[in-house]
Amino acid sequence: MEQKEAIQENKMGVMPVNRLLISMSLPMMISMLVQALYNVVDSMFVARISEDALTAVSMAFPMQNLMIAIGSGTGVGINAMLSKCLGEKDFKGADDAAKNGIFLAAVSAVGFLLIGLFAVKPFFQMQTKIDSINEYGVTYLTICSILSVGLFFQMTFERLLQSTGRTFYSMITQGTGAIVNIIMDPILIFGLFGFPRLGVAGAAIATVMGQIVASILAVWLNLTKNEDIHLSFLGFRPDKAVIGRIYAVGVPSIIMMSIGSIMTYAINQILLRFSSTATAVFGVYFKLQSFIFMPVFGLNNGLIPILAYNYGARNRERIEKALRLAIGYAVSIMLIGTILFQIFPTQLLGLFNASADMVSIGVVALRVISTSFVLAGFCIALGSVFQAFGQGLFSMFVSIGRQLVVLIPVAYLLSLSGEVNYVWWAFPIAETASVVLSVLFFIRTYRKCVKPL
């Protein structure tokens, strides 16, 4: 046991920081790129059904984002607590974090099962009166909500792998789920190889199939490969203190990501005043930008346990070096994304069977919004500090400031001009505000948590 602890210490506390950050982040960056690919492929196939089907899937995003927010935010809390416990050599605390985190995943899945049964239809009827969009959207989102158990268990068990430094296995689970989704999408949507033609329902079934397969694989890898935590549930009872510690970091993160659902819903409503095509463009943008943002989020996920572990071990030098490297990598990735969106917007929109009207609106949207990518990368890297050091409220305040206080009001005011292309400028304006808040909160966190080490 002591030898295993030393190996863990050597990786998180002794390995050269740049190599550690790459080894922790690269598998997650790759797996998230694969996930981004299947999100794009999903919409590409749905777009072949009709533009209304693509719009419906775009309008389902706020609810799907809420699922991801709860699963990922809880995972952030688990990750921060578990990694810090390992840094402090508190192995019982790490086990408690893992088991209570799994319990919370099960509760979340039950909650969205009920939402899928009773709330999806009203959710779409609130957004539009177009019958075809409502029909597509209700079908798609009901399946994704009722069978969300795969999503929640996949995210939770992958976080356990990430928290203990086993990001390679996390890459395997995410990649496997994405591949299953990509393969089954055309088969179930268009009825290939003897399968029935299910349309939008097929896209939803392919999505949950990928999540369930990935969750089963993640459970198995934790039971067989993750020696740092022990998942026996004999005599288990939820521990309020542990759940409180998880949610102390997790709830601000959940709120922060859930605000994205509110933002998307509000922007959809603003764009629907112009046309459903403008809403479809916004949905396509979200799919495309995931190719750029997902690797940065993978970098962020790799950075958080490094910061949390070395915070527990009181190693200031490694914390500072890891953060400097992460900021450099994040900004570089976002710069590449900006260049791609500026040069190839027409080709990117063409992947979604875009009409001439959709291309006309979309080219301007992609070019304008992508001017804020570099600023976003910088803010994501700084946000990992707040999450790793238990200052999740700061991340929440940044997100509220960016999306609720600035983005939505500015987008609404710009929409009053009657020109849809002006609405897109709300994004770089909001990202500028996000940078200001992130820097202010980082200075405070550094002085409180890092400088005294």
C-alpha positions as CSV (number, residue, x, y, z in Angstrom):
1,M,0.0,0.0,0.0
2,E,2.8,2.4,0.9
3,Q,4.5,1.7,-2.5
4,K,1.2,2.6,-4.3
5,E,0.9,5.8,-2.3
6,A,4.5,6.7,-3.4
7,I,3.7,6.1,-7.0
8,Q,0.7,8.5,-6.7
9,E,2.9,11.0,-4.9
10,N,5.6,10.8,-7.6
11,K,3.1,11.5,-10.4
12,M,1.1,14.3,-8.9
13,G,3.8,15.8,-6.7
14,V,7.1,15.1,-8.3
15,M,6.7,14.6,-12.1
16,P,8.0,17.6,-14.1
17,V,5.0,20.0,-14.3
18,N,4.8,20.4,-18.1
19,R,4.9,16.6,-18.6
20,L,2.4,16.1,-15.8
21,L,0.0,18.6,-17.3
22,I,0.3,17.1,-20.7
23,S,-0.1,13.5,-19.5
24,M,-3.1,14.5,-17.4
25,S,-4.8,16.7,-20.0
26,L,-4.0,15.2,-23.4
27,P,-6.1,12.1,-23.0
28,M,-9.0,14.2,-21.8
29,M,-8.5,16.7,-24.7
30,I,-8.5,13.9,-27.2
31,S,-11.6,12.2,-25.7
32,M,-13.4,15.6,-25.6
33,L,-12.5,16.2,-29.2
34,V,-14.1,12.9,-30.0
35,Q,-17.1,13.9,-28.0
36,A,-17.3,17.2,-29.9
37,L,-17.1,15.2,-33.1
38,Y,-20.1,13.1,-32.3
39,N,-22.0,16.2,-31.3
40,V,-21.3,17.7,-34.7
41,V,-22.0,14.4,-36.5
42,D,-25.3,14.1,-34.6
43,S,-26.5,17.5,-35.9
44,M,-25.1,16.9,-39.4
45,F,-27.3,13.8,-39.7
46,V,-30.3,15.6,-38.1
47,A,-29.9,18.5,-40.6
48,R,-30.4,16.0,-43.4
49,I,-34.0,15.4,-42.1
50,S,-35.0,19.1,-42.2
51,E,-34.0,22.5,-40.9
52,D,-36.9,22.2,-38.4
53,A,-35.3,19.1,-37.0
54,L,-32.0,20.9,-36.6
55,T,-33.8,23.8,-35.0
56,A,-35.6,21.4,-32.6
57,V,-32.3,19.8,-31.5
58,S,-30.8,23.2,-31.0
59,M,-33.8,24.3,-28.8
60,A,-33.3,21.1,-26.7
61,F,-29.8,22.2,-25.8
62,P,-30.7,24.2,-22.7
63,M,-32.2,21.1,-21.0
64,Q,-29.4,18.9,-22.2
65,N,-26.9,21.5,-20.9
66,L,-28.7,21.4,-17.5
67,M,-28.1,17.7,-17.3
68,I,-24.4,18.2,-18.2
69,A,-24.2,21.0,-15.7
70,I,-25.4,18.9,-12.8
71,G,-23.3,15.9,-13.8
72,S,-20.2,17.9,-14.5
73,G,-20.6,20.3,-11.6
74,T,-21.0,17.5,-9.1
75,G,-18.0,15.9,-10.7
76,V,-15.9,19.0,-10.1
77,G,-16.8,18.9,-6.5
78,I,-15.9,15.2,-6.3
79,N,-12.7,15.9,-8.2
80,A,-11.5,18.7,-6.0
81,M,-12.3,16.9,-2.7
82,L,-10.9,13.5,-3.8
83,S,-7.6,15.0,-5.2
84,K,-7.1,17.2,-2.1
85,C,-7.7,14.1,0.2
86,L,-5.1,12.1,-1.8
87,G,-2.6,15.0,-1.5
88,E,-3.2,15.0,2.3
89,K,-2.9,11.2,2.4
90,D,-6.5,11.0,3.7
91,F,-7.6,7.8,1.8
92,K,-10.8,7.3,3.8
93,G,-11.9,10.8,2.8
94,A,-11.1,10.0,-0.9
95,D,-13.3,6.8,-0.6
96,D,-16.1,8.8,1.0
97,A,-16.0,11.4,-1.7
98,A,-16.3,8.7,-4.4
99,K,-19.2,6.8,-2.9
100,N,-21.2,9.8,-2.0
101,G,-20.6,11.2,-5.5
102,I,-22.0,8.0,-7.1
103,F,-25.1,8.3,-4.9
104,L,-25.6,11.9,-6.1
105,A,-25.3,10.7,-9.7
106,A,-28.1,8.2,-9.1
107,V,-30.3,10.9,-7.5
108,S,-29.7,13.1,-10.5
109,A,-30.7,10.4,-13.0
110,V,-34.0,9.8,-11.2
111,G,-34.7,13.6,-11.2
112,F,-34.3,13.8,-15.0
113,L,-36.4,10.7,-15.5
114,L,-39.3,12.6,-14.0
115,I,-38.5,15.7,-16.0
116,G,-38.5,13.5,-19.2
117,L,-41.9,12.1,-18.3
118,F,-43.7,15.4,-17.3
119,A,-41.8,18.6,-18.3
120,V,-40.4,18.2,-21.8
121,K,-43.6,19.0,-23.7
122,P,-44.3,22.2,-21.8
123,F,-40.7,23.2,-22.2
124,F,-41.0,23.2,-26.0
125,Q,-44.4,24.7,-26.1
126,M,-43.1,27.7,-24.1
127,Q,-40.5,28.3,-26.9
128,T,-42.4,28.0,-30.2
129,K,-45.8,27.3,-31.7
130,I,-44.4,25.6,-34.8
131,D,-45.8,22.1,-34.7
132,S,-43.0,20.3,-36.5
133,I,-40.3,21.8,-34.3
134,N,-42.3,20.8,-31.2
135,E,-42.8,17.3,-32.4
136,Y,-39.2,16.7,-33.2
137,G,-38.0,18.4,-30.0
138,V,-40.3,16.5,-27.6
139,T,-39.3,13.2,-29.2
140,Y,-35.6,13.9,-29.0
141,L,-35.5,15.4,-25.5
142,T,-37.8,12.9,-23.9
143,I,-35.6,10.0,-24.8
144,C,-32.4,11.8,-23.7
145,S,-34.0,12.8,-20.3
146,I,-35.6,9.5,-19.4
147,L,-32.4,7.5,-20.1
148,S,-30.0,10.1,-18.6
149,V,-28.6,7.5,-16.2
150,G,-25.9,6.7,-18.6
151,L,-24.8,10.3,-18.8
152,F,-24.7,10.8,-15.0
153,F,-22.8,7.6,-14.3
154,Q,-20.4,8.1,-17.2
155,M,-19.5,11.6,-16.0
156,T,-19.1,10.5,-12.3
157,F,-17.0,7.5,-12.8
158,E,-14.8,9.3,-15.3
159,R,-14.2,12.0,-12.7
160,L,-13.0,9.3,-10.3
161,L,-10.5,8.1,-12.9
162,Q,-9.4,11.7,-13.6
163,S,-9.1,12.6,-9.9
164,T,-6.6,9.8,-9.3
165,G,-4.5,10.6,-12.3
166,R,-5.9,7.9,-14.6
167,T,-6.9,10.1,-17.4
168,F,-5.9,7.6,-20.1
169,Y,-8.8,5.3,-19.0
170,S,-11.1,8.3,-19.0
171,M,-10.1,8.9,-22.6
172,I,-11.0,5.3,-23.4
173,T,-14.5,5.5,-21.9
174,Q,-15.3,8.8,-23.5
175,G,-13.9,7.7,-26.9
176,T,-15.9,4.4,-26.8
177,G,-19.1,6.2,-26.0
178,A,-18.6,8.7,-28.8
179,I,-17.7,6.0,-31.4
180,V,-20.9,4.1,-30.5
181,N,-22.9,7.2,-31.0
182,I,-21.3,8.1,-34.3
183,I,-21.8,4.6,-35.7
184,M,-25.4,4.3,-34.5
185,D,-26.5,7.8,-35.6
186,P,-26.9,7.1,-39.3
187,I,-28.1,3.5,-38.7
188,L,-31.0,4.5,-36.5
189,I,-31.8,7.9,-38.1
190,F,-32.0,6.6,-41.7
191,G,-32.8,2.9,-41.0
192,L,-29.7,1.2,-42.4
193,F,-28.8,-2.5,-42.2
194,G,-32.4,-3.6,-41.5
195,F,-33.0,-1.2,-38.6
196,P,-36.2,0.9,-38.7
197,R,-35.9,4.5,-39.8
198,L,-36.4,6.4,-36.6
199,G,-35.4,10.0,-37.6
200,V,-34.9,12.3,-34.7
201,A,-35.7,9.5,-32.2
202,G,-32.8,7.5,-33.7
203,A,-30.4,10.4,-33.0
204,A,-31.6,10.4,-29.3
205,I,-31.3,6.7,-29.0
206,A,-27.8,6.7,-30.5
207,T,-26.8,9.4,-28.0
208,V,-28.1,7.5,-24.9
209,M,-26.6,4.2,-26.2
210,G,-23.2,5.8,-26.3
211,Q,-23.6,7.2,-22.8
212,I,-24.7,3.9,-21.3
213,V,-21.9,1.9,-23.0
214,A,-19.4,4.5,-21.7
215,S,-20.8,4.4,-18.2
216,I,-20.6,0.6,-18.0
217,L,-17.0,0.7,-19.2
218,A,-16.1,3.5,-16.7
219,V,-17.6,1.5,-13.8
220,W,-15.5,-1.6,-14.8
221,L,-12.3,0.4,-15.1
222,N,-12.7,1.9,-11.7
223,L,-13.4,-1.5,-10.1
224,T,-10.4,-3.1,-11.9
225,K,-7.8,-0.4,-12.5
226,N,-8.3,2.3,-9.9
227,E,-6.5,1.2,-6.8
228,D,-6.6,4.5,-5.0
229,I,-10.3,4.3,-4.1
230,H,-12.4,1.4,-2.8
231,L,-16.1,1.3,-3.8
232,S,-17.7,-1.1,-1.4
233,F,-21.2,0.0,-0.7
234,L,-21.9,-2.5,2.1
235,G,-23.5,-0.5,4.9
236,F,-23.2,2.7,2.9
237,R,-25.3,5.7,4.0
238,P,-25.2,9.1,2.5
239,D,-22.9,11.4,4.5
240,K,-24.3,15.0,4.8
241,A,-20.9,16.4,5.7
242,V,-19.2,14.8,2.6
243,I,-22.1,15.8,0.3
244,G,-21.8,19.3,1.7
245,R,-18.1,19.4,0.9
246,I,-18.7,18.1,-2.6
247,Y,-21.5,20.7,-3.3
248,A,-19.5,23.5,-1.7
249,V,-17.4,23.4,-4.9
250,G,-20.0,21.6,-7.1
251,V,-23.1,23.8,-6.6
252,P,-21.4,27.0,-7.8
253,S,-20.1,25.1,-10.8
254,I,-23.5,23.6,-11.4
255,I,-25.1,27.1,-11.2
256,M,-22.3,28.5,-13.4
257,M,-23.0,25.9,-16.2
258,S,-26.7,26.0,-15.7
259,I,-26.6,29.7,-16.4
260,G,-25.6,28.5,-19.9
261,S,-29.0,26.9,-20.2
262,I,-30.7,30.2,-19.3
263,M,-28.5,32.1,-21.7
264,T,-29.2,29.7,-24.6
265,Y,-32.9,29.7,-23.9
266,A,-32.9,33.5,-23.8
267,I,-30.8,33.9,-27.0
268,N,-33.0,31.4,-28.8
269,Q,-36.0,33.5,-27.9
270,I,-34.3,36.7,-29.1
271,L,-33.3,35.0,-32.4
272,L,-36.7,33.5,-33.0
273,R,-38.0,37.0,-33.3
274,F,-36.0,37.2,-36.5
275,S,-36.4,33.6,-37.9
276,S,-36.1,29.9,-36.9
277,T,-33.1,29.9,-39.3
278,A,-31.2,32.3,-37.0
279,T,-31.9,29.9,-34.1
280,A,-30.6,27.0,-36.2
281,V,-27.4,29.1,-36.8
282,F,-26.9,29.6,-33.1
283,G,-27.3,25.8,-32.6
284,V,-24.8,25.1,-35.3
285,Y,-22.3,27.6,-33.8
286,F,-22.5,25.8,-30.4
287,K,-21.8,22.5,-32.1
288,L,-18.8,23.9,-34.1
289,Q,-17.3,25.9,-31.1
290,S,-17.2,22.7,-29.1
291,F,-14.3,21.6,-31.3
292,I,-12.4,24.5,-30.0
293,F,-13.7,24.7,-26.4
294,M,-13.7,21.0,-25.6
295,P,-9.8,20.7,-25.7
296,V,-9.5,23.7,-23.4
297,F,-12.1,22.1,-21.0
298,G,-10.0,18.9,-21.2
299,L,-6.9,21.0,-20.3
300,N,-9.0,22.5,-17.5
301,N,-10.0,19.1,-16.2
302,G,-6.4,17.9,-16.2
303,L,-5.2,21.0,-14.4
304,I,-7.7,21.0,-11.5
305,P,-6.5,17.8,-9.8
306,I,-2.8,19.0,-10.2
307,L,-3.6,22.3,-8.5
308,A,-5.8,20.6,-5.8
309,Y,-3.2,17.9,-5.1
310,N,-0.3,20.4,-4.8
311,Y,-2.5,22.7,-2.8
312,G,-3.0,19.9,-0.3
313,A,0.7,19.2,-0.5
314,R,1.5,23.0,0.0
315,N,3.7,23.2,-3.1
316,R,3.4,26.8,-4.4
317,E,6.0,26.5,-7.1
318,R,4.2,23.6,-8.9
319,I,0.9,25.4,-8.7
320,E,2.2,28.5,-10.3
321,K,4.1,26.7,-13.0
322,A,1.1,24.5,-13.9
323,L,-1.2,27.6,-14.2
324,R,1.2,29.5,-16.4
325,L,1.6,26.6,-18.8
326,A,-2.2,26.0,-18.9
327,I,-2.9,29.6,-19.7
328,G,-0.4,29.5,-22.6
329,Y,-1.9,26.3,-24.0
330,A,-5.5,27.5,-23.6
331,V,-4.8,30.8,-25.4
332,S,-2.9,29.0,-28.2
333,I,-5.8,26.6,-28.8
334,M,-8.3,29.4,-28.9
335,L,-6.2,31.4,-31.3
336,I,-6.2,28.5,-33.8
337,G,-10.0,28.3,-33.4
338,T,-10.4,32.0,-34.2
339,I,-8.3,31.7,-37.3
340,L,-10.4,28.7,-38.5
341,F,-13.7,30.5,-37.9
342,Q,-12.5,33.6,-39.7
343,I,-11.2,31.9,-42.8
344,F,-13.6,28.9,-43.3
345,P,-17.1,29.9,-42.0
346,T,-18.8,29.0,-45.3
347,Q,-17.3,25.5,-45.4
348,L,-18.1,24.9,-41.7
349,L,-21.7,25.8,-42.2
350,G,-21.8,23.6,-45.3
351,L,-21.3,20.6,-43.0
352,F,-24.9,21.1,-41.8
353,N,-26.6,21.2,-45.2
354,A,-27.0,25.0,-44.7
355,S,-29.4,26.9,-46.9
356,A,-28.4,30.2,-48.6
357,D,-30.2,32.1,-45.8
358,M,-28.5,30.1,-43.1
359,V,-25.0,30.7,-44.7
360,S,-25.7,34.5,-45.0
361,I,-26.5,34.7,-41.3
362,G,-24.0,32.1,-40.2
363,V,-20.9,33.5,-41.8
364,V,-21.3,36.8,-39.9
365,A,-22.1,35.0,-36.7
366,L,-19.1,32.7,-36.7
367,R,-16.7,35.5,-37.6
368,V,-18.0,37.9,-34.9
369,I,-18.3,35.5,-32.0
370,S,-14.9,33.9,-32.7
371,T,-13.2,37.2,-32.0
372,S,-13.8,36.4,-28.3
373,F,-12.2,32.9,-28.3
374,V,-8.8,34.0,-26.9
375,L,-10.4,35.9,-24.0
376,A,-12.6,32.8,-23.3
377,G,-9.5,30.5,-23.1
378,F,-7.8,32.8,-20.7
379,C,-10.9,32.9,-18.4
380,I,-11.3,29.1,-18.5
381,A,-7.7,28.6,-17.3
382,L,-8.1,31.1,-14.5
383,G,-11.4,29.4,-13.5
384,S,-9.7,26.2,-12.8
385,V,-7.9,27.9,-9.9
386,F,-11.3,28.8,-8.3
387,Q,-12.5,25.2,-8.6
388,A,-9.3,23.6,-7.4
389,F,-9.0,25.7,-4.3
390,G,-12.7,25.5,-3.2
391,Q,-13.5,29.1,-4.4
392,G,-16.2,27.9,-6.7
393,L,-18.4,31.0,-5.9
394,F,-16.0,33.1,-7.9
395,S,-16.5,31.0,-11.0
396,M,-20.2,31.3,-10.5
397,F,-20.0,35.1,-10.2
398,V,-18.0,35.3,-13.4
399,S,-20.5,33.2,-15.2
400,I,-23.5,35.2,-13.9
401,G,-21.7,38.5,-14.8
402,R,-20.9,37.3,-18.3
403,Q,-24.1,35.6,-19.3
404,L,-26.9,37.1,-17.3
405,V,-25.7,40.6,-16.5
406,V,-24.0,41.4,-19.8
407,L,-24.7,38.9,-22.6
408,I,-28.5,38.6,-22.5
409,P,-29.3,42.3,-21.9
410,V,-26.8,43.4,-24.6
411,A,-28.1,40.9,-27.1
412,Y,-31.7,42.1,-26.5
413,L,-30.7,45.7,-26.9
414,L,-28.8,45.0,-30.1
415,S,-31.8,43.0,-31.4
416,L,-34.0,46.2,-31.1
417,S,-32.0,47.5,-34.1
418,G,-33.9,45.0,-36.3
419,E,-30.6,43.6,-37.6
420,V,-29.8,40.0,-36.5
421,N,-26.1,40.4,-37.3
422,Y,-25.7,43.0,-34.5
423,V,-26.9,40.4,-31.9
424,W,-23.7,38.4,-32.3
425,W,-21.5,41.3,-31.0
426,A,-23.0,40.7,-27.5
427,F,-20.6,37.7,-27.2
428,P,-17.3,39.5,-27.5
429,I,-18.6,42.3,-25.3
430,A,-19.6,39.8,-22.6
431,E,-16.3,38.0,-22.8
432,T,-14.5,41.2,-22.2
433,A,-16.5,41.7,-19.0
434,S,-15.6,38.1,-18.0
435,V,-11.9,38.8,-18.3
436,V,-12.1,41.8,-15.9
437,L,-14.0,39.7,-13.3
438,S,-11.8,36.7,-13.7
439,V,-8.6,38.7,-13.1
440,L,-10.0,40.5,-10.0
441,F,-11.1,37.2,-8.4
442,F,-7.9,35.5,-9.3
443,I,-5.8,38.2,-7.5
444,R,-7.9,37.7,-4.4
445,T,-7.7,33.9,-4.6
446,Y,-3.9,34.0,-5.2
447,R,-3.4,36.2,-2.2
448,K,-5.6,34.1,0.1
449,C,-4.7,30.5,-1.0
450,V,-1.4,30.5,-2.9
451,K,0.8,33.2,-1.6
452,P,0.8,31.9,2.0
453,L,2.0,28.5,1.0
